[in-house]
């Protein structure tokens, strides 16, 4: 058999191939992979290339899918066109397999491929006749060269009308190779939503699944908060008959966000075919209306922890009812899919070295990566970092003192929106403690004491629990009292003890940690210096500490854009060794130690 | 490694096996296969055997699943117990893989194995603890040694309660390896319903899927009949807005039958987990509420022809909502799942030789088996065989003349229930024509003429369409007129022409047919002699003609009892070569020929 020469542009690759090979085969041999949905069956039209030279005549599939204009311009389907002489082939960027790299917003360190679970393809079917009496469904199966093992009745109910109204030229929507919808041609409009259900806030990201770009984001407070601020009180409420209510209101809230996103961007909810969801284990149970009761009771057993795929229809979610909704896997009752999202978006799952990722809230979830091992735990930090149980505590909103530092011997106090302060948020409290330690106003045991010198002595007042440290800004005073410091000590002690346990499990020391990722709102706004100073974080060079924003939400986006991340999530969730701190005798000791400020040294 | 001697009872097989093999392994080596749902993982308890001699101590699984009494009596789980010395093993009948042969009722020539799609297994789980915090779902997955790719939310919603209410001792219901329900232990109550949706009647069979036995049967008229007697008029009604109605009333009718079966046999509809359905292609479209419009319009395209699995929930069928409903595959728009049912229950799909199966009604569906080839067609016989369009025609009910013969020169007329006749049914009409031919009252072209002799001359009267042949019984007269004979000729001509076309396709002649199966009510009640005499059936020795009753319904039962029949049905439906008669020029000619009575000779 003859061999012919091939040149590939713009790559500049040259090579040879055997006569009658398809362009696709020839390119494959040269290491150039093409996009294809039909596996080379000739119906998806995705493997378009420009070819000049010895090429067979266009097939009917090519004429149908490319149109005569494109054919005239030299475009061909690589899976159809056969090589019959020397040939030059130009491979457009969009034809290359998974080469459309996109960068998701935020601090995601990962490039995602465009490889969504849901795909759209234009299919032109042959017309039925007395010689070709295949059923509508079988006609499609044959065209896509795939037998469908499960077919939805809804699809069949509309099938004959859609086919005939559109002259047997239709768009097929696939979800992981399963045909989920046949619709009129819509220029492949295809969207997805990534949702992060936080205990406090809900965030929804709208993504275009044809180009992988983020379209918009919407967020709101989790309406379940009125039934309890933390997961334990929500579980309690659910177990006393409130499950249906908690489930309904979070789904309605998500519908509101979806509606807002669609409305603002002029798209139809019907064109959203996929949704990915992260959240802590309790949030995901409530979302599905699955009783979370035993999460709160020792030995803390969730009903499910693996990833689940459900339909928006069964949940009453207003996206396309034939679409799907994918929940990322959880690790345990207290290390949820949000943590897995963080592991994905930080790239932790694949990084070498010793790395620590932390999401600090009422609970502190943390994952330690030690080369090919993963350890995880969750510690009940309490709500101090979120401003609760602190006398003047508040969330990081307008009027909150969020940063304090000593600059040129002067106390600098920053208030969000530069208004007279009404309280202090987690990052401010953290800074305050660091400053107090620096000034000698706080001793190693956490007792507020008068400073040795005169400097700042006027900021120490007598208060109801001992001494108060008073922050003055814009003519207002915000005192931090002894009880506030004790709350802070409990919180930082719990987190730090968790870190110590993970290190111990891995057999690693602090200075072996090469990177610390801080996720979530508190992780983004806290001062790493202060966190290290008070011993919340281990003493490490500052350049090893990185804030990664809403790492959980970014993880949800990754699994939406590239389904490959779902397998990674599932494998990772199984690989993580979860350490149950409540069953460890050494945890209480480490916790007591870590509460003291000397621990930081 | 040492080898030990094994004796198997009651088989009497003797052999050897290596030390530490499980009993299951040892038996396998000797060709004795055991029932197992868990594949030897030790949780299903189905591989119970009695063992005496050198056997390892009982495992915790064995103690849990068999109980101490059984263990004391020498019972063991073959997958758990290991061989440590010479041993005698008694294998109870119920432990043997698929050895429970049952004979379904009716004329099924096939022994079915008990191998339903739905299975129930008792599972005893370990209790959760701080050292074993697996989620409820994952605990089950581990116990059954199987990862579930799709989990229903409904299952999760009830899971924690069912587990804890029953002390982690539960029954798991699987459908084709998919876990569909976790329930309290119910002694494995497990039922299925096989439904035959005929254009005229609906039949539902209740089967016990734990022993494969038929429990009961219920039937009723198809309520769609009020919207049209035949499929074409039903399609017409559906296409004009009546689809929802036709779909709803057939499902309600099936619910009524199911309720009747459950009520009478004191079982719960919740314990019915599987349902199989046969019917013609239109009936199955209507059942699913899928528009059948294009079945009636050339080129006669159904929406689906393959087998489908749906949920009773989506159809509003009152069986267990977590169960399934399996529709057998169709061959074409006019050869439906009922024909496939017939192919299964007659064993046609596997038989050697040349065989013909016919289901004669308003349409005549027929399948010709020629060794490894299958041919099929459908002919519009018209309703004559069902008593319609015949002046005194009626269904085979009380008061219908159903059999006529000449005995000792006398005309014997049989009336159903031995009452004065009010009409004549299909089998009676067939006999009448045969008798008329024998007496020379009917000429070869189908004209009613006076007999040559005086005998029976008094039975010929002048009528409105020419001569009438008058049947007298119980003092009543039922005349058959010339138009009735023409209707009969059209009907028998269509069927016979179909047979001729199939034979021609196969390249076979009439005398090569070794068996003719006659299915359905008409097929059961007609006289094969008369059918041959008038040329409806080819001239063959009578012992080659067999009536097989409700062969379609029997086929549905087979797929319920043994899911292996589903694969056979699916493979067969694809293998059958469907001959579209309307596109064949030679059909009209053969039809014209076959209308004449001389054709029979």
Interface residues (C-beta under 8 A of the other chain):
Chain A: X128 X129 X130 X131 X132 X133 X134 X135 X136 X137 X138 X141 X150 X151 X153 X156 X157 X159 X160 X161 X164 X288 X289 X290 X291 X293 X294 X298 X299 X300 X301 X302 X303 X304 X305 X306 X308 X309 X310 X314 X330 X332 X333 X578 X580 X582 X583
Chain B: X128 X129 X130 X131 X132 X133 X134 X135 X136 X137 X138 X141 X150 X151 X153 X156 X157 X159 X160 X161 X164 X288 X289 X290 X291 X293 X294 X298 X299 X300 X301 X302 X303 X304 X305 X306 X308 X309 X310 X314 X330 X332 X333 X578 X580 X582 X583
